[in-house]
């Protein structure tokens, strides 16, 4: 898992408007954003996710890759 995490990065964190996924040699199928209660709030297949409509708070980004799922915590301002 650590090797996979080195191949993906999310930025900026925290963010107001867009969350970007930077992939270095690994492809991903889709990503999903969950609030901290576990509710799915957004799905995307893009590497640039529009989060402007989400309320301020902490979220989890789950990225589905060819080698498994990765989870990142991020903050919406």
C-alpha positions as a printed Julia matrix, in Angstrom:
77×3 Matrix{Float64}:
   0.0    0.0     0.0
   2.82   2.43    0.8
   4.29   1.98   -2.69
   0.92   2.81   -4.23
   0.52   5.88   -1.99
   3.86   7.19   -3.28
   2.43   7.07   -6.82
  -0.67   9.16   -6.03
  -1.06  12.55   -4.4
  -4.0   14.85   -3.75
  -3.72  18.64   -3.68
  -4.42  21.26   -2.5
  -5.34  20.16    0.96
  -7.23  22.05    2.36
  -9.19  23.36   -0.63
 -12.2   25.54   -1.41
 -13.04  24.59   -4.96
 -11.18  21.72   -6.66
  -9.36  18.65   -5.4
  -6.73  17.31   -7.8
  -5.35  13.79   -8.04
  -1.79  13.53   -9.29
  -0.95  10.08  -10.62
   2.64   8.98  -11.21
   2.53   5.79  -13.25
  -0.62   4.29  -11.78
  -4.13   4.52  -13.19
  -7.32   4.85  -11.22
 -10.86   3.97  -12.19
 -12.87   6.34  -10.04
 -12.85   8.19   -6.77
 -15.51   8.69   -4.15
 -15.84  11.28   -1.41
 -17.42  10.36    1.91
 -18.23  12.52    4.89
 -16.91  11.37    8.24
 -20.19   9.62    9.06
 -19.53   7.33    6.08
 -22.15   8.81    3.73
 -21.18   8.91    0.06
 -21.41  12.54   -1.07
 -19.7   12.57   -4.49
 -18.27  10.23   -7.15
 -15.89  11.14   -9.97
 -13.83   9.55  -12.72
 -11.81  12.73  -13.26
  -8.46  13.75  -11.8
  -9.94  17.2   -11.01
 -12.92  17.0    -8.65
 -15.26  19.97   -8.19
 -15.98  20.17   -4.44
 -17.42  23.71   -4.38
 -20.92  22.45   -3.5
 -19.79  20.47   -0.44
 -20.17  22.03    3.01
 -17.09  23.03    4.97
 -15.6   20.13    6.91
 -13.44  17.02    6.83
 -13.9   14.3     4.21
 -12.41  11.02    3.03
 -11.39  10.52   -0.59
 -11.33   6.86   -1.65
  -9.44   6.26   -4.9
 -10.02   2.95   -6.67
  -6.78   1.91   -8.43
  -5.76  -1.18  -10.33
  -3.86  -2.29   -7.2
  -6.52  -1.57   -4.59
  -8.26   1.3    -2.82
  -6.46   4.23   -1.23
  -7.99   6.54    1.37
  -6.97  10.16    1.93
  -8.34  12.57    4.52
  -8.82  16.14    3.32
 -10.42  19.41    4.43
 -12.98  21.56    2.59
 -12.71  25.25    3.52
